C-alpha cells in the first residue's frame, strides 16, 4: 500500500516549531525532523518498504515498523492519504488547485475560526485590547507641503437607483481635466470620517462612508494627479481629517502607471489614480486571529464600491483593478510593504463619449439564460 503526502500540505517553522498544516482541511500538527523526512519521501507516493530503503540509502538507521507506525499516525492526522486507484489525486480540487497553496492556506486557514462564545469571554478579550495603547488611526506627513481641498458641496439630488445602474468600469477618458471640486467630493464622500464615536478603552473612532470592520480605520489613500484643474500634478497622501493633500513627490507619469498596472491603458490615461493601502497594526490591535485579514480585504472592497458610486454620482467614470506590481507600487509610495501594504488601485476621470456606444444590452433568450445556471437537485 502506497502512502502519499497530501499536495495541500504546507510546512512552517512558526514560533520555532516545525508545523504541518493541511491548507484544505485546516488540520495542524507539530512534526519532528524524522517525520519531515518521511513526508518528503512520500511526496510522489511510496510504500513503507520504499520509504525505509530510501532513508537507509541516505544514511539513516530506520526500522520498517517505525516507518509504518509514523505513516499510520500521519494518516490518522490527515497529513498523508492512501494512494487512490488509477493514480487519481483527490487533493486536486479544480479551482483551488489552480490557485495554489497560497489561496488555500489563506481561505481555509481563516475558516471556522473561534469567536467569543459568551459575554464574559468577549469582555476579557476587550479588556486585553484596551490594556494596550491603540496605534494612531491616521497617518500624516507634517513636513509635506499641503493643499487644503475645498469643502465639497452636497451631492446633487439623483435617484440612488439611477446612480447604481449607471455605475460602469470606465477605461477611456475625455481630455477634459477633472475639477478640483469633483476630486474633493470623491475623496470626502468616499473616505473621510463623517463623524466620530467614543468607545470606552479605545477612544474616538471614525465612522466612514464605507463599512469598516470595528471602525479600525486601517486603510490609507495615496493620490496621483496628472490633470486636475487648479492643482499641481504630483503624488500626494490624502489626510482625511483635515481634508487635504500632502505632497510627497512628483507625479507618476503615464509610462510608470502603465508599467505598475501591468499595461492597463486606463490606469495611464486617467487623470486621477488612487492607491489604497492597509496599515496592518491598526486592525491587528483589536483582532488577533488571521480572519482579520479577510476583514481588511473586505473593507477595501467596501471602499471601492462606495468610491465607484460617489464618482458616478458626480458625473465621473471610475475604475478599479487588483492587477498591479505590489512591491514596485509600495516603493513608489515610500511604504515598507509589511506594516503598510498596497491593496487596491482605483482611478477616475471624465468618461469619454464613446463609452456609451461600447456597451450593448445582451438579448438573452430562455436557452441562453438556462446556460447561466448551475441547477441543483
N, C-alpha and C positions, 0 to 999 in steps of 0.2 A: 504493500500500500504506500503510495506516494503522499507526502505532505507538501503543501505549497504555502509559502508566506503570502499573506493577503497583500494584493497590489495596492490596497488603500492604506497600508501601514506607514506611519512616519515615526522616526526616532528623534528624540530631542534630549538634551542634557540640561533641562530646566532645573534650577536650584541645585546644581551639582550632582544630579542623579540621572542615570540613563533611563528614559521612559519611552515605552512604546504606546502609540495611540493609533487606533483604527479610525481614520478620518470619516468613514462612512457610518460606523456604529457608535462612535464615542467611547469605545472600550479602552481603558487605560490600565497599564500595569508597569511597575518597575522591572527592569531587566538587567541581568548580570552580563559580564563580558562573554561568558560561555554561551549564554542564551543568544546574544547578538551574533556570535559565530554560527550558531545553528540556523537562526533566521536567515542569515546571508546565504548559507548553503542551500536553503530551501526556496530561494527566490524563484528559480525556474522549475521547482518540483524535484523532490528527492525522497528515496526510501530511507529507513533507518540505517540500513547497511551502507548505502551510498554516502550518507552524511558522515557515518563513522569512518569510512575509508578516506573520505576527503580530508577530514580533520587529522587523521593519523598521517596522511601524506604531507601535511603541513607541520608535522612535528608535535601534535597534541596527543597526549595519552588519554584516550577516552574509551569508555566501555559502551557497547551497544545497548545494554539495559538502561544506562544513564541517559543516553540519547533518546531512547524510546520514552522514558519517563518524562523527560523535558518536553518532547513533542506532544505527549499526551496532555501535559499541563497547558501548553501553549494552545492546543486545540480547544481545550475546555475554556480557556480565556478568550477564545475567538480571534487569536492573532495568526493562527495558521488554519488552513482548511484541508480536507482530504481532496485529492485530485478528482475532478469531475470526469465522467465518462465522455469520451470523444475529445478530450482536451479543452472543453468549454471553460471559460473563465467567468464564474458567477459574480466576481468583483467588478467586471467591466460593465458598469451600469451606464449605457449610452451617453447621454448629455454630460453627466457628472464626470465620466472618464475623459471626455473630450476637453473638459475644463481643467483637468489635472488635480493633483492632491491639494494644491493651494486653495482652490474653491471649496473642495470637500471639507478640508480642515476648518475653513472659516465658517461655512454654513452648519455643518453637523457638530462642530465643536462649540457652537454658540446656540445649540438647540436644546430645549428642555432644561435650561439652567435653573438652579434653585432661586426662589424669591422668598421674601419674608413670609413665614407661614402664620404669623399671629401679630396682633398689635404690639405685644410686648417685644417680640423679636424685631419688629420694624423700629421701635423706639430705641432698642440697643444699637442697631445699625446707625440710626440717625444721630444718636449721642456720640458715637465714634467719629462720624463725619464732622460733627460740629466741634469736636475737640481739637481739630487741626485747622490751621489757618487756611482760609479759602484763597486759591490763586486769583490774581487780578482777572476780571472778566472782560476787560477792554484793553486793547493794545494801542499805543500811540508813539509817535516819533516827535518828541518835544523840540528837537533841534531842526526839524524839517520846515522848509517854507510852507506856509499853509494858505489854502484857498477856501474861504468860507462860502459855502453854497447858498443860494437864495432859498428862503423858506418856500416849500412847494405850495402851490395853490391847491384848494380842494379839487379832487378829481371831478371832471365834468360828469354830469348825470348821464349814465348809459346803463341800459338794462344789463344785469350781470350775465344773463344767458347769451346776449349778443357778444360780450367780451369773451365768454367761454368758447363759443362756437367759432369765433374769428381767430382764435389763437392758432398760429401755424409756425412751424420752424422755418425761418426766412434765411435764405442762402444768397440772395442777391440784393444789393442795396443801391439806393439812389445816390447821386453825387452830392446831394444837399447835406449840409452839416446838421448834426443834432443840436438843438437849442439847449443852452445851459439849464433852463427851467425844466426841460424834459429829463435831462440827466439827474437833476436834483430830485425830481419826483420819483423816478425809478429807484434810486438809492434809498430815499426816505421811506417810501411806502413798501418797499421790498424787504428792507433790512434794519432800519433804525428802530430803536426802542420807542414804543408808543406810550409806555407807562412803566412804572416800577412797582413791585410788590415786596413788602418787608416780610422775610421768613426768619423766624427765631433760629439762631445759630448760624445762619448764612448771610443775613443782612439783606440789603436791597438787591433784588434780582430783576433784570429787564424782561419785559414782555414784548415779544417781537410780532410782526405781522404774519410770520410763518410758524408752524408748530415746531417747538424746540424742547426736546426731552429734558425735563427738570429745570427748564429755564437756565441751562448751563452756559449758554452764550458762547459755545466753543468755536463758532465759525468766524472767519475774518474775510474781508474783501479787499482785493487789490485791483486798481482800475488803470487800464492802459488807454490813454486818449490820443486819437490821431484824427480829430475832426469834430470838435465841439465848439460852436460859436462862442467867442468871448473867453475861452480858456486856452492856455498854452498846452501844446502836446506834451506828453510825459507819462511816466509810470508813477502812480500815486497809491497811497494807502487811504482807505476811507475810514475816517474816525466818526462813528455814528452818533455819539453823544453830542458832540459839538457840530455835527453835520457839516464836516469839512473834509477836504482832500489834503493829504500831506505829501508833498513832492518828494519822491525818492531818487529818481534818476531820469535820464532822457528816455523817450518812448521806445518801445519795441517796434521796429519797423515791419513792413509787410513781409519781407523775406524771413525775418526772425519768427513772426507769428505763423507763417506758413510751415516753417520747419518745426516749431514747437507743437503745432496741432496736426502733425503727420499729413501735411499737404492739403489741408482743408481750406479751400479758397475763401469760404465765408468768413473764417476767422481772420484772414488777412485783410479783407475788404471792409469789415465792419468798423465804423469809427470808434466804437467803444467795446472794449474787451474786459470782462470781469473774471478774475481768478479767485475761486473760493478755496480757502484753506481751513484746516481744523487744528485747533490747539488742544492736544490730547489731554493734558493735565486738568483742564477745566472740567472735562467730563469725568475723567478718572477719579477726581477728588471725591465725587459723590457715589459713582457707580464703579464697583470694584471687580466685577467679572467681565469676561470678554464679550458678553452680549451688548455692552455699551458701544462697541464698535459698530454694530448694526444700527444703533441709535444715531451715531454720528453720520453715517451714510444716509439714513432716512431723513435726518434734519437737512442735509444738503439737498436732497430731493424736494423736501417741502419748500425750501428757499427757492429752488429752481422753478417750481411751478408758480409760486407767488410772483417771482420776478417776471415770468413769461406773461402772466395775466396783467400785471401792472403795466408792462411795456406795451402790450396790446391795447389797453385802455387809453394810452396816451398816443396812439397812432403810430407806434414804432414796431419794427419787426425784430423779434428776439430769436436767438438760437441757443441751444445747449449741447454740449458734447463731453463725452468721457474719454475721447481719443486725444491724448497729449503726452508729451515726453516728460514724465513726472520729475525726474531728477534735474533735468535741464530747466524746467519751469521754476523749480524751487531755487536753483542757483540764480536765475534771473530776478526772482523776487527777493533774494537775500535772506531766505529762511533755511533752517537746518535740515528739513525733510524728516525729522524724527519727532521732536517736541511739537513742531508745527509742520504739517504736511499738506500738499495740494490735493483737493478732492474733485474739483469740477471746474469747467471752463464755460462761461456764459458770454454773450455779447448781443449787441443790438445796433440798429441804425434805422434810417428812413427806408422802408421797403421799396424796392424797385417796382414800377408799374407792371412789369412782365410777370410778376409773381401771380397776379390774378389769372393769367391765362395758362399757367403751368399745371394747375390742379383741376382735374376733370372729375365730376361725380362718376362713380362706378355703377353701371347698370347691372346689378346682381339679381339674376333670376333665382327661382327656388332651388334649382340644381346647384348653382354656384354657392348659394348660401349654405346648403347642406354640407358642402365640402369644407366649410369653415369650422364645423363642429366635430368634437370627439365624443360621440354618443356613448353613454354609459348605461349599463344594464339597470 
